């Protein structure tokens, strides 16, 4: 994954510990481009239509926060805070969601985030942050486990980062092979 803050995201999806390239995505605040290497298909659409391909509706900021390791949504009002054992727990109410985030007291790293949307299309996402490393004087969760429930379906995703660098120049290679639909 590569991120240019508030500008673009580039994600390479692999399986079998990186041996099989599954997909590549390039995401901007208003557009989503995906190449599915397994089915030789490519997609280009407005980000507001991302739910056609992703298991849940998502916007650019939420996807960026997921990759960077921030709370899924940073807006809203803190409605509860508690100190429980070795964690701090904070609850945030947004316009159409409730989010609970726990932080490790020892180093203030995020342990988990639970986000529940309210309304007719309720979504619940639970993200666990593990295996922190210190890169460029920042704590970064190298492993994430994401469980999502939406419309009676459950989805699980494990993310593992090989390395993390910050404030480095990056390129964002993305092309669609000619023979893809």
Legacy VTK file of the C-alpha trace (Angstrom):
# vtk DataFile Version 3.0
C-alpha trace
ASCII
DATASET POLYDATA
POINTS 181 float
0.000 0.000 0.000
1.083 3.544 -0.695
-0.650 6.663 0.502
-0.327 10.305 -0.424
-2.262 11.935 2.403
-5.725 13.102 1.338
-4.770 12.644 -2.318
-4.473 9.006 -3.439
-4.148 5.428 -2.285
-2.429 2.605 -4.107
-3.008 -0.950 -2.945
-1.623 -4.244 -4.216
-3.598 -7.287 -3.052
-1.783 -10.603 -2.921
-2.501 -14.079 -1.601
-0.375 -16.967 -0.378
2.047 -14.642 1.404
2.606 -12.478 -1.651
3.091 -15.261 -4.193
-0.133 -14.606 -6.134
-1.092 -11.140 -7.313
-4.863 -10.857 -6.939
-5.703 -7.213 -7.605
-4.426 -3.675 -7.681
-6.390 -0.558 -6.774
-5.798 3.136 -7.245
-8.159 5.337 -5.240
-8.606 9.102 -5.215
-11.092 11.130 -3.165
-13.552 10.913 -6.063
-12.619 7.781 -8.091
-11.905 4.075 -7.719
-9.845 2.056 -10.220
-9.401 -1.697 -9.715
-7.688 -4.401 -11.755
-8.761 -7.955 -10.870
-5.925 -10.158 -12.152
-7.689 -13.427 -11.354
-10.732 -12.709 -13.540
-9.003 -10.384 -16.021
-11.409 -7.543 -15.301
-10.954 -3.847 -14.631
-13.284 -1.332 -13.005
-13.410 2.454 -13.022
-16.120 4.255 -11.090
-16.875 7.184 -8.792
-15.867 6.438 -5.179
-19.500 6.863 -4.141
-20.237 3.633 -6.068
-17.528 1.607 -4.267
-20.184 -0.551 -2.578
-20.748 -2.220 -5.967
-17.336 -3.912 -5.555
-16.608 -3.733 -1.838
-18.624 -5.560 0.806
-19.720 -2.260 2.371
-20.031 1.381 1.372
-16.716 3.183 1.880
-15.354 6.615 1.227
-11.792 7.765 0.575
-11.137 8.953 4.131
-12.278 5.672 5.699
-10.075 3.632 3.341
-7.116 5.936 3.994
-7.598 5.660 7.764
-7.769 1.868 7.519
-4.437 1.715 5.689
-2.674 4.322 7.823
-3.973 2.790 11.057
-6.166 5.616 12.301
-9.701 5.359 13.666
-12.040 4.625 10.767
-13.836 7.937 11.195
-12.314 10.886 12.994
-15.413 13.092 13.079
-18.104 12.957 15.706
-18.517 13.722 19.384
-16.870 11.824 22.220
-19.735 10.515 24.334
-17.898 8.172 26.708
-14.372 7.459 27.883
-13.212 4.789 30.302
-10.058 3.318 31.762
-10.368 -0.476 31.786
-7.364 -2.542 32.848
-4.525 -1.848 30.441
-6.621 0.055 27.861
-8.458 3.326 27.407
-11.804 3.068 25.652
-13.372 5.991 23.833
-16.841 6.072 22.271
-17.615 8.532 19.492
-21.069 9.241 18.068
-21.219 10.529 14.534
-24.107 11.588 12.381
-24.932 8.016 11.350
-22.541 5.811 13.318
-21.172 4.876 16.724
-17.477 4.066 17.022
-15.618 2.582 19.973
-11.823 2.698 19.922
-9.477 1.136 22.473
-5.898 2.237 23.032
-3.092 0.455 24.874
-2.112 2.472 27.939
1.541 1.430 27.714
2.253 3.232 24.435
-1.059 4.818 23.266
-1.257 2.525 20.229
-4.679 1.572 18.960
-5.747 -1.944 19.959
-9.136 -2.117 18.263
-11.844 -0.145 16.574
-15.506 -1.054 16.342
-17.745 0.980 14.069
-21.503 0.451 13.766
-23.592 2.440 11.350
-27.163 3.334 12.146
-30.049 3.164 9.750
-31.570 0.767 7.252
-28.254 -0.559 5.914
-26.497 -1.270 9.186
-22.799 -2.166 8.917
-20.526 -3.332 11.704
-16.748 -3.317 11.249
-14.314 -4.558 13.882
-10.606 -3.908 13.306
-7.863 -5.403 15.486
-4.421 -3.770 15.317
-1.400 -5.964 16.112
2.349 -6.346 15.708
3.400 -2.723 16.068
6.777 -1.621 14.809
8.426 1.760 15.174
9.167 3.399 11.840
10.306 6.992 11.474
9.526 7.508 15.195
5.914 6.369 14.672
4.142 3.263 15.912
2.615 1.373 12.989
0.464 -1.756 13.170
1.979 -4.202 10.701
-0.940 -6.647 11.036
-4.670 -5.946 10.999
-7.653 -8.249 11.236
-10.923 -6.855 9.929
-14.334 -8.451 10.417
-17.341 -6.886 8.724
-21.052 -7.703 8.968
-23.430 -6.196 6.439
-26.820 -7.228 5.065
-26.648 -10.663 6.703
-23.188 -11.412 5.284
-19.871 -11.655 7.128
-16.480 -10.797 5.665
-12.999 -11.307 7.081
-9.769 -9.708 5.887
-6.248 -9.981 7.213
-3.802 -7.262 6.254
-0.059 -7.652 6.711
2.387 -4.946 5.790
5.908 -5.920 4.726
7.355 -2.532 5.652
6.245 0.976 6.486
7.898 4.257 5.560
6.613 7.761 6.023
7.180 11.006 4.170
9.055 9.323 1.321
8.577 10.028 -2.375
6.511 7.280 -4.002
5.205 6.278 -7.368
1.762 4.819 -7.894
2.037 2.374 -10.817
-1.331 1.527 -12.250
-2.285 0.368 -15.709
-5.057 -1.754 -17.139
-3.959 -4.531 -19.496
-5.518 -4.161 -22.964
-7.208 -7.569 -22.974
-9.143 -7.005 -19.685
-12.847 -6.351 -19.719
LINES 1 182
181 0 1 2 3 4 5 6 7 8 9 10 11 12 13 14 15 16 17 18 19 20 21 22 23 24 25 26 27 28 29 30 31 32 33 34 35 36 37 38 39 40 41 42 43 44 45 46 47 48 49 50 51 52 53 54 55 56 57 58 59 60 61 62 63 64 65 66 67 68 69 70 71 72 73 74 75 76 77 78 79 80 81 82 83 84 85 86 87 88 89 90 91 92 93 94 95 96 97 98 99 100 101 102 103 104 105 106 107 108 109 110 111 112 113 114 115 116 117 118 119 120 121 122 123 124 125 126 127 128 129 130 131 132 133 134 135 136 137 138 139 140 141 142 143 144 145 146 147 148 149 150 151 152 153 154 155 156 157 158 159 160 161 162 163 164 165 166 167 168 169 170 171 172 173 174 175 176 177 178 179 180
